[in-house]
Every structure is written in C-alpha cells, then in structure tokens.
Amino acid sequence: MTDASLLAAQLDGVLLVLNAASTRIDVAQEAKEQLLKVNARIIGVVLNRVKIRKKDYYYYYAPSRKDLEASPSGPW
C-alpha cells in the first residue's frame, strides 16, 4: 500500500491526476482500485497533457447549485 493510499483514506476526497501522454490504462485502473480498497472518496479526475486540436476545442459551463439558488430567474 502506498503512502498516497494511506493518506487518501484520511481525507474527505481525492483527485486522481493522470498524464494523458504517458499513463497506461491498466496503471490508471490500478491506481483507482488502490484508492477504492482504502475507501478513499474519488471526487474527480484531472487528465494532464491532453493534445487538443484547435478546431476540436470547446468550452462548457454548468452553473453550480449556488449560482442557481442566487438567481430566482435562473442562471441566464
């Protein structure tokens, strides 16, 4: 068991950070399994070094619950 797994079990949540250029799928799956074995709460994944072609790039925004509650007519 790694130090990261031991620490993750003590936290409210963890982000799994992966390198798109070099992390193999089996290694990513093993990291996830190790975290789940110690009952770590995975709250998200960050995928670094993703190659994005300019024409394929897009931006997506979803309002948070706080945004929705602050505006009685909705976020827009």
CYANA upper distance limits for C-alpha pairs under 8 A (distance plus 0.5 A):
  1 MET  CA      5 SER  CA      6.94
  1 MET  CA      6 LEU  CA      7.71
  1 MET  CA     34 GLN  CA      8.13
  2 THR  CA      6 LEU  CA      6.99
  3 ASP  CA      7 LEU  CA      6.64
  4 ALA  CA      8 ALA  CA      6.40
  5 SER  CA      9 ALA  CA      6.86
  5 SER  CA     34 GLN  CA      7.16
  5 SER  CA     35 LEU  CA      6.13
  5 SER  CA     38 VAL  CA      7.19
  5 SER  CA     40 ALA  CA      8.18
  6 LEU  CA     10 GLN  CA      7.64
  6 LEU  CA     38 VAL  CA      7.76
  7 LEU  CA     11 LEU  CA      7.30
  8 ALA  CA     13 GLY  CA      7.73
  8 ALA  CA     14 VAL  CA      6.92
  8 ALA  CA     35 LEU  CA      7.54
  8 ALA  CA     38 VAL  CA      8.25
  8 ALA  CA     40 ALA  CA      5.98
  8 ALA  CA     41 ARG  CA      8.37
  9 ALA  CA     35 LEU  CA      8.17
  9 ALA  CA     38 VAL  CA      6.10
  9 ALA  CA     39 ASN  CA      6.48
  9 ALA  CA     40 ALA  CA      5.25
  9 ALA  CA     41 ARG  CA      8.32
 10 GLN  CA     40 ALA  CA      8.25
 11 LEU  CA     40 ALA  CA      7.92
 11 LEU  CA     41 ARG  CA      8.46
 12 ASP  CA     41 ARG  CA      7.27
 13 GLY  CA     40 ALA  CA      7.18
 13 GLY  CA     41 ARG  CA      5.23
 13 GLY  CA     42 ILE  CA      6.21
 13 GLY  CA     43 ILE  CA      6.24
 14 VAL  CA     40 ALA  CA      7.61
 14 VAL  CA     41 ARG  CA      6.65
 14 VAL  CA     42 ILE  CA      5.49
 14 VAL  CA     43 ILE  CA      6.27
 14 VAL  CA     44 GLY  CA      7.69
 15 LEU  CA     42 ILE  CA      6.49
 15 LEU  CA     43 ILE  CA      6.35
 15 LEU  CA     44 GLY  CA      5.50
 15 LEU  CA     45 VAL  CA      5.93
 15 LEU  CA     46 VAL  CA      7.40
 16 LEU  CA     32 LYS  CA      8.16
 16 LEU  CA     42 ILE  CA      7.54
 16 LEU  CA     44 GLY  CA      6.88
 16 LEU  CA     45 VAL  CA      5.19
 16 LEU  CA     46 VAL  CA      6.72
 17 VAL  CA     45 VAL  CA      6.23
 17 VAL  CA     46 VAL  CA      5.14
 17 VAL  CA     47 LEU  CA      6.55
 17 VAL  CA     48 ASN  CA      7.80
 18 LEU  CA     23 THR  CA      6.79
 18 LEU  CA     28 ALA  CA      7.71
 18 LEU  CA     45 VAL  CA      7.89
 18 LEU  CA     46 VAL  CA      6.63
 18 LEU  CA     47 LEU  CA      5.48
 18 LEU  CA     48 ASN  CA      6.60
 19 ASN  CA     23 THR  CA      5.82
 19 ASN  CA     47 LEU  CA      6.32
 19 ASN  CA     48 ASN  CA      5.33
 19 ASN  CA     49 ARG  CA      6.47
 19 ASN  CA     50 VAL  CA      8.35
 20 ALA  CA     47 LEU  CA      6.43
 20 ALA  CA     48 ASN  CA      6.28
 20 ALA  CA     49 ARG  CA      6.05
 20 ALA  CA     50 VAL  CA      6.04
 21 ALA  CA     48 ASN  CA      8.43
 21 ALA  CA     49 ARG  CA      6.54
 21 ALA  CA     50 VAL  CA      7.44
 23 THR  CA     27 VAL  CA      7.08
 23 THR  CA     28 ALA  CA      7.13
 24 ARG  CA     28 ALA  CA      6.87
 25 ILE  CA     29 GLN  CA      6.63
 26 ASP  CA     30 GLU  CA      6.62
 27 VAL  CA     31 ALA  CA      6.70
 28 ALA  CA     32 LYS  CA      6.79
 29 GLN  CA     33 GLU  CA      6.67
 30 GLU  CA     34 GLN  CA      6.62
 31 ALA  CA     35 LEU  CA      6.85
 32 LYS  CA     36 LEU  CA      6.74
 33 GLU  CA     37 LYS  CA      6.58
 34 GLN  CA     38 VAL  CA      7.29
 35 LEU  CA     39 ASN  CA      7.00
 35 LEU  CA     40 ALA  CA      5.70
 35 LEU  CA     41 ARG  CA      8.31
 35 LEU  CA     42 ILE  CA      8.19
 36 LEU  CA     40 ALA  CA      5.92
 36 LEU  CA     41 ARG  CA      7.86
 36 LEU  CA     42 ILE  CA      8.47
 52 ILE  CA     56 ASP  CA      7.19
 52 ILE  CA     57 TYR  CA      6.82
 53 ARG  CA     57 TYR  CA      6.95
 63 PRO  CA     67 ASP  CA      6.27
 63 PRO  CA     68 LEU  CA      7.10
 63 PRO  CA     75 PRO  CA      7.30
 64 SER  CA     68 LEU  CA      6.89
 65 ARG  CA     69 GLU  CA      6.62
 66 LYS  CA     70 ALA  CA      6.58
 67 ASP  CA     71 SER  CA      7.10
 67 ASP  CA     75 PRO  CA      6.90
 68 LEU  CA     72 PRO  CA      7.94
 68 LEU  CA     74 GLY  CA      6.21
 68 LEU  CA     75 PRO  CA      6.16
 69 GLU  CA     74 GLY  CA      8.44
 71 SER  CA     75 PRO  CA      6.62
